[in-house]
């Protein structure tokens, strides 16, 4: 099995850092090696918390020499449409490689214009 995305947890907040509950958060992925794509959904709880499980897939052709490239995106349904919370390209199949071996915990601000923040593209304002 290849780890395409590590388990991740996040908190969605507004500009005053208040939790934003009941928001649909979607993780999308694109496995560049074989063009497989997918998505899953989480709904923020009363504390603004959302999470996604580890994403593992198997493809026998992925044992051939290649450079892994998995594009991950996290979006939230904001009041004016989808907001890009987070985007990165994962270049290996190791668990927790997105955060150099640390747990994948982020805080995102739903009403922030996406940009390059705290080392990631999106609205990440804190990495825990």
C-alpha positions as CSV (number, residue, x, y, z in Angstrom):
1,X,0.0,0.0,0.0
2,X,1.2,3.5,-0.8
3,X,0.3,6.4,1.6
4,X,-1.1,9.1,-0.7
5,X,-2.1,11.3,2.2
6,X,-1.4,11.1,5.9
7,X,-4.1,11.4,8.5
8,X,-4.8,15.1,9.0
9,X,-6.8,17.2,11.4
10,X,-7.7,20.8,11.2
11,X,-9.7,23.6,12.8
12,X,-11.6,26.1,10.7
13,X,-11.9,29.6,12.2
14,X,-13.0,33.0,11.2
15,X,-11.0,36.2,11.2
16,X,-11.6,36.6,15.0
17,X,-10.4,33.0,15.5
18,X,-13.8,31.8,16.4
19,X,-14.6,28.2,15.3
20,X,-16.8,27.8,12.2
21,X,-19.2,24.9,12.7
22,X,-21.2,22.8,10.2
23,X,-19.1,23.5,7.2
24,X,-18.4,20.9,4.5
25,X,-14.7,20.4,4.0
26,X,-13.5,18.4,1.0
27,X,-10.2,16.7,0.5
28,X,-9.3,16.0,-3.2
29,X,-6.3,14.0,-4.4
30,X,-4.7,13.3,-7.8
31,X,-2.1,10.5,-8.0
32,X,0.0,11.8,-10.9
33,X,1.6,8.4,-11.5
34,X,-1.5,6.8,-12.8
35,X,-4.0,9.7,-13.1
36,X,-6.2,8.2,-10.3
37,X,-8.3,10.9,-8.5
38,X,-10.7,11.0,-5.6
39,X,-12.2,12.9,-2.8
40,X,-13.7,12.6,0.7
41,X,-15.7,14.9,2.9
42,X,-15.7,16.0,6.6
43,X,-18.1,18.4,8.3
44,X,-16.7,20.7,11.0
45,X,-18.1,20.2,14.5
46,X,-19.0,22.8,17.1
47,X,-15.3,23.5,17.7
48,X,-14.6,23.9,13.9
49,X,-12.7,20.6,13.9
50,X,-12.5,18.4,10.8
51,X,-10.4,15.4,10.0
52,X,-9.5,13.0,7.3
53,X,-8.1,9.5,7.6
54,X,-4.9,8.2,6.1
55,X,-5.4,7.6,2.4
56,X,-3.7,4.5,1.2
57,X,-3.9,2.9,-2.3
58,X,-2.3,0.1,-4.2
59,X,-1.2,0.0,-7.8
60,X,1.2,-2.7,-8.9
61,X,2.7,-0.4,-11.5
62,X,3.8,2.0,-8.8
63,X,6.6,-0.4,-7.9
64,X,8.3,0.6,-11.1
65,X,10.9,3.4,-10.7
66,X,9.2,6.8,-10.7
67,X,9.0,10.1,-8.8
68,X,5.8,10.1,-6.8
69,X,3.6,13.1,-7.2
70,X,0.3,13.4,-5.3
71,X,-1.6,16.7,-5.4
72,X,-3.7,17.2,-2.3
73,X,-6.3,20.0,-1.9
74,X,-8.6,20.9,1.0
75,X,-11.5,23.2,0.3
76,X,-14.4,24.5,2.5
77,X,-17.8,25.7,1.4
78,X,-17.7,29.4,2.3
79,X,-20.6,31.9,2.1
80,X,-19.5,32.9,-1.4
81,X,-18.5,29.5,-2.7
82,X,-15.5,27.1,-2.2
83,X,-12.5,28.4,-0.4
84,X,-9.1,26.8,-0.9
85,X,-7.8,26.0,2.6
86,X,-4.7,24.0,1.7
87,X,-2.8,22.7,-1.3
88,X,0.4,20.8,-1.6
89,X,2.2,18.3,-3.8
90,X,3.4,15.2,-1.9
91,X,6.5,13.7,-3.5
92,X,6.9,10.4,-1.6
93,X,4.7,7.6,-0.2
94,X,5.8,7.9,3.5
95,X,3.3,8.5,6.3
96,X,3.5,12.0,7.7
97,X,5.9,13.2,5.1
98,X,3.8,16.3,4.5
99,X,5.0,17.6,7.9
100,X,8.5,16.1,8.1
101,X,7.3,13.3,10.3
102,X,5.1,15.3,12.7
103,X,1.3,14.9,13.0
104,X,-0.6,16.8,10.4
105,X,-2.6,19.4,12.3
106,X,-3.5,22.8,10.9
107,X,-5.7,25.8,11.6
108,X,-7.3,27.5,8.6
109,X,-9.1,30.8,8.3
110,X,-12.2,30.6,6.1
111,X,-12.4,34.3,5.3
112,X,-8.8,34.8,4.4
113,X,-7.7,35.2,0.7
114,X,-5.7,32.0,-0.2
115,X,-2.0,32.6,-0.6
116,X,1.3,31.3,0.5
117,X,0.9,31.2,4.3
118,X,3.1,29.3,6.9
119,X,4.8,27.3,4.2
120,X,1.6,26.1,2.4
121,X,-0.6,27.5,-0.3
122,X,-4.1,28.2,1.0
123,X,-5.5,29.8,4.2
124,X,-3.4,27.9,6.8
125,X,-2.6,30.3,9.7
126,X,-1.1,27.9,12.1
127,X,0.5,24.4,12.1
128,X,0.3,22.5,15.3
